[in-house]
Amino acid sequence: MSAATIRITFLAVLVGLGGAYAVRSYLTPQQKPKQQQTVTVPLAALDIPAGRTVRLGDIALTPMSRSQLKKISPKNGYIMMDPQQIIGRTLRQPLQRGQPFSTTSLYPEGLGPDVVSMLEPGYRAVTLRMEDPGDYTLLPGYMVDVLFRHNPQPGSTSAALPEMTITLLQGVKVLSVRRLGSDPLPAGQVQGVAPAPSDDPVLVTLAVTLEQASVLHHVQGRGELRLVPRAANDVDISGYQKKVTLEEILDLGRPSPLTMFRTDIYRGTQLETKVFNGLGQLVQQTVNNPPSTPAIQSGAAGAGAGGGGGGGGG
C-alpha cells in the first residue's frame, strides 16, 4: 500500500469519526446545569432595638444558598427558620437589617425584659398613675418630660399657692405602660395607651434617679402630672427643679401674709374666724366659744363683808 493511500484512508476515518460525534451531539438532549438549592430564611427587615416585640413587618423572607446561610450563622445558638416561631416574641439583643433571628437573640416565648433588668446603674423605677395620659400614643422606650400643674385645694396648706405649671423632669425614659387591670406593654409594642376607648387610668413606669424620685413623691396628689414625649435624639436635658417641698418646687418660698385676709364674726360670746387667700378661697375656719365665768352672788358677798366687819368690831 502506497503512502498516499494510507493518508487518504486515515483522513476518511477522521471525517467519519467527526461526523458520528456531530450526529450524536445533535441527537443527545442538552443537559441543563444543576441549580444550587436554596432555602428561605427570615431576616430582619430593618434595624430592631432590644426589647421590641417582633411583628410580621419586621421580617423579610429571603432565599439563600447553603453557603450563604453558613456565612451568617451565629456562633452561639441556631438560626430560626419558621417565622411563626419569631412573631410575637421579644428581642433580647438588637438586630441590624439583614441579620437572622437566632435562638439566643430572642426571649423565651411569653417572656421579656422586666423593669429591673432595664434599669441602668443609679436609677430607680417609679410608677405614676395617670388619670389622663394625654392625646398621644405613649410607648415604652420613649423619652418624655414630666410637667406638673398645681391645683389649689380649699382647706389645704397649699391653698394659698397660685395655679402654676412647671417642668419637673426632662429626658426621662419610659420603661412600662399599661392600663389599670391589663397586662403591661413590652418595650416597642405598637399598641399605644392613648387615645383609647377606655376610661381606666394608665400606669406609667419611669426610670429616674433617687433625687428625681423624691421630687415625684412630694408632688403626688397635689396637682396634675403630664408626660410630654420628646425626640429620641434630643439629649438636651438642662436639669430639673431640685426641690423637696411644694413651695420650693414652685420656687415661691412660703406664702406671704400679705396675700391673706381674715374676717372675725361675733355672735354673742362666740367668735368665728375665716381666713382667705389672695384668690378669695377659704383657707381656714375656726369657731371659739369663750369659757363661761361663774356669777358672784351678791348676798354671799355682803354676808362675808358683814362678818368681817363684825369680827373687827368685836
Residue pairs with C-beta under 8 A, 6 or more apart in sequence:
36 65
36 66
37 65
37 66
38 63
38 64
38 65
39 63
39 64
39 65
39 66
39 69
39 81
40 61
40 62
40 63
40 64
40 81
41 61
41 62
41 63
41 64
41 69
41 72
41 79
41 81
41 100
42 59
42 60
42 61
42 62
42 80
42 81
42 82
42 83
42 86
42 100
42 101
43 59
43 60
43 61
43 62
43 97
43 98
43 99
43 100
43 101
44 58
44 59
44 60
44 95
44 96
44 97
44 98
44 99
44 100
44 101
45 57
45 58
45 59
45 60
45 97
46 58
46 97
47 94
47 95
47 96
47 97
48 54
48 58
48 91
48 94
48 95
48 188
49 91
49 94
49 141
49 187
49 188
50 91
50 92
50 93
50 94
50 113
50 187
51 90
51 91
51 112
51 113
51 118
51 140
51 141
51 186
51 187
51 188
52 58
52 90
52 91
52 186
52 187
52 188
52 189
53 88
53 89
53 90
53 91
53 112
53 186
53 188
53 189
54 86
54 87
54 88
54 89
54 90
54 91
54 101
54 106
55 87
55 190
56 83
56 87
59 83
59 86
59 87
59 101
61 83
64 72
69 79
72 79
72 99
72 100
73 79
73 100
74 100
74 102
74 104
74 105
76 102
76 104
77 102
77 103
77 104
77 105
78 102
78 103
79 100
79 101
79 102
80 86
80 100
80 101
80 102
80 103
80 106
86 101
86 106
88 109
89 106
89 107
89 108
89 109
90 106
90 107
90 111
90 112
90 113
90 186
90 187
91 105
91 106
91 107
91 188
92 104
92 105
92 106
92 107
92 113
93 104
93 105
95 101
95 105
107 113
112 186
112 187
113 186
113 187
115 125
115 175
115 176
115 205
116 125
118 175
118 187
118 207
119 125
119 175
119 207
120 207
122 209
122 210
123 207
123 208
123 209
124 207
124 208
124 209
124 210
124 213
125 175
125 205
125 206
125 207
126 205
126 206
126 208
126 212
126 213
126 216
126 217
127 176
127 203
127 204
127 205
127 206
128 203
128 204
128 205
128 206
128 216
128 225
128 227
129 180
129 201
129 202
129 203
130 201
130 202
130 203
130 204
130 225
130 226
130 227
131 201
132 224
132 226
133 193
133 194
133 202
133 204
133 227
134 194
134 226
134 227
134 228
135 194
135 195
136 192
136 194
136 229
137 192
137 193
137 194
138 144
138 174
138 177
138 192
138 193
138 194
138 202
138 204
138 227
138 229
139 174
139 177
139 185
139 187
139 188
139 189
139 192
140 174
140 175
140 176
140 177
140 185
140 186
140 187
140 188
140 189
141 173
141 174
141 187
141 188
142 173
142 174
142 229
142 232
143 171
143 172
143 173
143 174
143 229
143 230
143 231
143 232
143 234
144 172
144 173
144 174
144 206
144 227
144 228
144 229
144 230
145 167
145 169
145 170
145 171
145 172
145 227
145 228
145 230
146 167
146 168
146 169
146 170
146 172
146 206
146 216
146 225
146 226
146 227
146 228
147 165
147 166
147 167
147 168
147 225
147 226
147 227
147 228
148 165
148 166
148 167
148 168
148 219
148 223
148 224
148 225
148 226
148 249
149 163
149 164
149 165
149 223
149 224
149 226
150 158
150 161
150 162
150 163
150 164
150 165
150 222
150 223
150 246
150 250
151 163
151 222
151 223
151 224
152 158
152 159
152 160
152 161
152 162
152 163
152 277
152 279
152 281
153 159
154 281
154 282
154 283
155 282
155 283
155 284
158 222
158 246
158 247
159 277
159 281
159 282
159 283
160 255
160 259
160 260
160 277
160 278
160 283
161 246
161 247
161 250
161 252
161 255
162 279
164 250
166 241
166 249
166 250
167 240
167 241
168 215
168 216
168 219
168 225
168 240
168 241
168 249
169 208
169 212
169 215
169 216
169 240
170 230
170 237
170 238
170 239
170 240
171 230
171 234
171 235
171 236
171 237
172 206
172 207
172 208
172 212
173 206
173 207
174 204
174 205
174 206
174 207
174 227
175 187
175 205
175 206
175 207
176 184
176 185
176 203
176 204
176 205
177 184
177 185
177 192
177 193
177 202
177 203
177 204
177 205
178 184
178 185
178 193
178 202
178 203
179 193
179 196
179 198
179 200
179 201
179 202
179 203
180 200
180 201
180 202
180 203
181 200
182 200
185 191
185 193
193 202
194 202
204 227
206 216
208 216
211 242
212 240
214 244
215 240
215 241
215 242
215 243
215 244
215 249
216 225
218 243
218 244
218 245
218 246
218 249
219 225
219 246
219 249
222 246
241 248
241 249
241 251
243 249
243 251
247 253
247 254
247 255
255 277
259 277
259 278
260 275
260 276
260 277
260 278
260 283
261 275
261 276
262 273
262 274
262 275
262 276
263 273
263 274
263 276
264 271
264 272
264 273
265 271
265 272
265 273
265 274
266 272
269 289
269 290
270 287
270 288
270 289
271 287
271 288
271 290
272 285
272 286
272 287
272 288
273 284
273 285
273 286
273 287
273 288
274 282
274 284
274 285
275 282
275 283
275 284
275 285
276 282
276 283
277 283
